[in-house]
């Protein structure tokens, strides 16, 4: 039986650690999504490289190597769990003599930022980049090539037209999927606890173990994750409406009034 009073008391007594965990999780998910998108754009262009028959053999070999590496990166990172990638990264760094545990900051800063937190940022970013590459590549292939031809008729180079005409449209069309990746990262950042990244799940696990309130602790955790994903989904929906030119309002009664006086 769930003791709600006990759950409330658990949250109040440990709210400092819980809020630090929420901040860590948000930084991990937002940073991983934004930087992963940036890297994913370059990987997507690498996968889309096309070599002209008239190109030199050096250029053909170079382009094929880049395209092959980008495809391998995408397949491997999407085909293996992020938890396994985190463990490989952890023990790979240990084999190279890199000790993330040695990176510490004084006082309150260390409650959120430490060596394993930065290790988690690296893992989630490179994992997200593989998914973003697929999203961006799909978006690029979905843009009408007439856009490029029109830009070239105005004197733009193919590369310039691709980055300043095609890419913005591809990202705009892929925005719902990119937003979904952010929501996925909010939840999947929890697997980084295997390398002691001090995100929300890691902190709640410590709190639950210390208080022997496992059911109440994980109930609080589930509610927080649900609220974070709902808020993120709502914000992304508002951004989509704004980009579509619709008027947005944060007043929840506006829709009721429109229906009442329609």
Residue pairs with C-beta under 8 A, 6 or more apart in sequence:
2 215
2 216
2 219
3 216
6 213
6 216
7 213
7 216
7 217
7 219
7 220
10 207
10 211
10 213
10 216
10 217
10 220
11 18
11 220
14 207
16 111
17 111
17 203
17 206
17 207
18 200
18 203
18 204
18 207
18 220
18 224
20 111
20 112
20 198
20 203
21 198
21 199
21 200
21 201
21 202
21 203
21 204
22 200
22 224
22 228
23 112
24 112
24 117
24 197
24 198
24 199
24 200
24 203
25 186
25 189
25 190
25 199
25 200
25 228
26 186
26 228
27 112
27 121
28 117
28 120
28 121
28 124
28 185
28 189
28 192
28 197
28 199
29 124
29 182
29 185
29 186
29 189
30 182
31 121
31 124
31 125
32 121
32 124
32 125
32 127
32 128
32 185
32 189
33 128
33 132
33 178
33 181
33 182
33 185
35 125
35 128
35 129
36 124
36 125
36 126
36 127
36 128
36 129
36 131
36 132
36 181
37 128
37 129
37 132
37 136
37 171
37 178
39 125
39 126
39 129
39 132
39 133
40 128
40 129
40 130
40 131
40 132
40 133
40 134
40 135
40 136
41 132
41 133
41 136
41 167
43 70
43 73
43 74
43 129
43 130
43 132
43 133
43 136
44 132
44 133
44 134
44 136
44 137
44 140
45 140
45 162
46 66
46 67
46 69
46 70
47 67
47 70
47 71
47 74
47 133
47 137
48 137
48 140
48 141
49 63
49 66
49 67
50 63
51 59
51 60
51 63
51 64
55 63
70 133
73 130
73 133
74 130
74 133
74 134
76 130
77 85
77 126
77 127
77 129
77 130
77 131
78 130
78 131
78 134
81 191
82 123
82 124
82 127
82 188
82 191
82 192
83 191
83 194
85 123
85 126
85 127
86 119
86 120
86 123
86 191
86 192
86 194
86 195
86 197
87 194
87 195
89 119
89 122
89 123
89 195
90 100
90 119
90 194
90 195
93 99
93 100
93 119
99 115
100 115
100 116
100 118
100 119
101 115
101 116
101 196
102 115
103 114
103 115
103 118
104 110
104 114
104 115
105 113
105 114
111 198
112 198
114 198
116 195
116 196
116 197
116 198
117 197
117 198
117 199
119 195
119 197
120 189
120 192
120 195
120 197
120 199
123 192
123 195
124 185
124 188
124 189
124 192
128 181
128 185
131 181
132 178
132 181
135 174
135 177
135 178
135 181
136 167
136 170
136 171
136 174
138 174
139 169
139 170
139 171
139 173
139 174
140 166
140 167
140 170
142 170
142 173
143 166
143 169
143 170
143 173
147 161
147 165
147 166
147 169
148 158
148 161
148 162
148 165
148 166
151 160
151 161
151 164
151 165
152 158
152 161
156 164
156 165
171 178
172 243
175 236
175 239
175 240
175 243
176 236
176 240
179 232
179 233
179 236
179 239
179 240
182 232
182 236
183 229
183 232
183 233
183 236
186 225
186 228
186 229
186 232
187 225
187 229
189 197
189 199
189 200
189 201
190 199
190 200
190 201
190 225
192 199
192 202
193 199
193 201
193 202
193 205
196 202
200 221
200 224
200 225
201 221
204 217
204 218
204 220
204 221
205 217
207 217
208 214
208 216
208 217
208 218
211 217
238 248
241 248
242 248
